[in-house]
């Protein structure tokens, strides 16, 4: 396999870059959910031993990176590059974590698409030889996101059923050219899609068209079909947006079948109060870097596509009446 670009939007990797190791940590709600046996650490409360929620999110990213580095049998000074993103202003979870670990940083903002944005960029740099190893990470925290994007948690504002629960936690992965982990095969870069929706309490509907656009571009660029994958997951469309994505893809001639799922619906149990499901950078990061990678290593998944979705708004933009532009980045992983 040779590395090249296919069409306008898809990178084809030569199969040398692998996910050497991965790790995911979560808050107490996440620890009571569907991933409780697969997370590397579960915190007893949302403060994670810190004196603010923002410091807690930083601590979670630090711990996710530490777990991933340890699993790869490396030390921080053996990791060449740190690529990370989060939802907080100026990416402070990423930059403050890099301050602690002293690994050269490339902070990246893609909203909730950060997990696959960082994974794609890291894979490109490792394959091109600019670094031998890279750690990629993403995080979010329910309380920090609520305080920044909606209303302070203490306010106790009521939400509609279309709202989603921002996942608390962080996921990280080590990329390199050794070991037997999943290979990075393709990455399809998303375009910004804006359907004019403005409701910050219905992110699934806003992001679904962006996911569809990227998935369709991937199929057209690679010549693959839904049946070529054991599983295709979106990042955080949840129970509102995921059916919309399925319908839109069907209208374009793609029968996604039963192997089309959403990470936001793979974290919490049905009886946990999470509205339409999970959201945030940690939604796809936790599911991918714990459950999905583990399933690949167990031999239950051979070809996997993760389509991380993100809403590229900020508090000022929607308060000024702007619509919500969205993006989705897709990465495919394959076992030997």
C-alpha positions, -999 to +999 in steps of 0.1 A: +000+000+000+013+034-009+004+066+009-015+091-013-046+113-015-077+099-030-101+124-044-102+158-027-107+146+008-093+112+017-058+102+028-047+067+020-020+055+044+005+028+036-004+007+066+027+013+087+011+036+113-005+018+141-023+026+173+003+011+196-017+017+228-048+036+240-064+045+272-096+062+285-107+076+318-141+088+329-162+105+356-186+088+380-216+088+356-195+073+329-182+047+353-217+035+360-225+032+323-217+007+295-180+013+295-174+007+333-154-025+327-132-010+300-122+024+313-086+026+327-098+048+356-131+060+370-131+091+393-154+091+423-166+126+416-164+153+389-137+172+407-111+143+403-093+155+434-090+191+421-105+224+433-123+233+401-140+214+372-115+229+347-086+216+366-104+182+369-107+180+331-070+188+328-062+160+353-083+136+333-064+143+301-031+140+320-041+106+334-053+093+300-020+103+285-001+087+314-021+054+310-015+053+272+022+060+275+026+033+302+007+008+281+031+015+252+060+009+275+073+044+268+083+074+289+072+110+281+106+119+267+102+090+242+071+106+228+079+131+200+047+150+197+014+157+216-017+165+196-048+173+217-081+191+217-109+200+240-139+223+243-126+250+266-116+284+254-081+284+240-078+246+244-066+250+280-070+213+289-046+204+261-021+232+267-021+228+305-016+190+301+013+197+278+027+220+304+028+191+328+041+164+305+066+186+286+059+168+253+060+192+222+024+204+217+002+209+187-031+221+201-060+214+178-096+226+179-123+207+161-150+208+188-163+173+193-145+160+162-112+165+180-105+128+186-103+120+149-088+154+139-058+147+162-056+110+152-055+120+115-029+147+119-007+124+142-009+096+117+002+119+088+032+132+108+043+097+119+039+082+084+058+111+069+087+106+093+084+139+111+081+119+144+085+083+154+057+084+181+029+108+188+002+108+215-032+121+205-059+130+230-093+147+235-113+155+266-145+171+277-163+176+311-200+180+316-196+208+342-170+228+323-190+226+290-223+236+306-206+266+323-190+278+290-217+270+264-250+271+281-258+280+317-238+275+349-245+241+364-255+257+396-283+275+378-302+242+373-318+251+341-343+227+325-334+210+292-355+195+264-353+159+254-332+168+224-304+180+246-273+158+252-252+151+282-215+162+277-193+132+285-168+137+313-135+121+307-106+118+283-091+094+258-056+091+244-037+069+220+000+064+211+008+062+173+039+046+159+052+021+135+057-009+158+036-035+175+004-053+164-023-027+171-048-015+146-034+001+114-046+035+103-058+029+067-079+059+056-088+094+069-115+115+052-115+152+061-148+169+067-161+200+051-181+225+071-218+219+067-243+244+080-281+237+075-291+269+093-300+253+126-295+275+157-307+255+187-278+246+211-300+221+228-303+200+196-268+194+184-276+160+169-298+175+142-272+201+134-243+177+131-260+148+112-257+164+077-219+169+083-215+132+092-235+122+061-214+144+039-181+129+052-193+093+050-205+098+015-172+114+005-154+084+020-174+059+000-169+078-032-132+084-027-123+048-017-149+029-036-159+011-004-194+005+008-211+002+042-208-036+040-170-034+038-169-024+075-177-044+106-188-013+123-192+024+114-197+048+144-205+085+145-192+106+173-221+122+192-253+124+171-272+105+198-308+094+196-320+125+177-292+130+151-283+093+144-317+084+128-315+115+107-280+105+095-293+070+087-323+084+067-301+109+048-276+082+038-305+059+027-318+087+005-283+088-011-284+050-017-264+038+012-280+010+033-260+013+066-276-017+082-272-028+118-235-020+120-241+017+120-240+031+155-233+062+175-207+066+203-231+089+222-255+059+226-227+035+237-217+052+270-247+054+292-273+028+301-310+034+293-319+042+328-292+069+333-305+104+328-286+115+298-314+131+276-307+122+240-273+106+248-237+116+252-218+144+235-185+162+237-149+154+227-148+125+251-178+108+235-159+093+206-126+094+225-138+072+253-157+047+231-129+044+206-099+043+229-114+018+252-142-004+239-136-003+201-098-007+202-103-035+227-128-052+204-103-050+175-076-066+197-100-093+208-106-101+171-143-091+171-137-062+147-115-062+117-125-030+098-137+000+118-146+036+107-150+063+133-167+095+122-162+121+149-187+150+146-183+185+159-203+218+161-180+247+154-198+274+174-189+294+205-210+311+231-208+345+214-218+332+179-250+316+190-259+345+214-256+367+183-280+346+164-256+327+142-264+293+129-243+263+139-216+252+114-206+216+118-178+192+106-171+155+107-137+137+103-135+100+096-107+076+103-107+039+094-087+013+114-079-022+103-064-052+120-039-074+101 
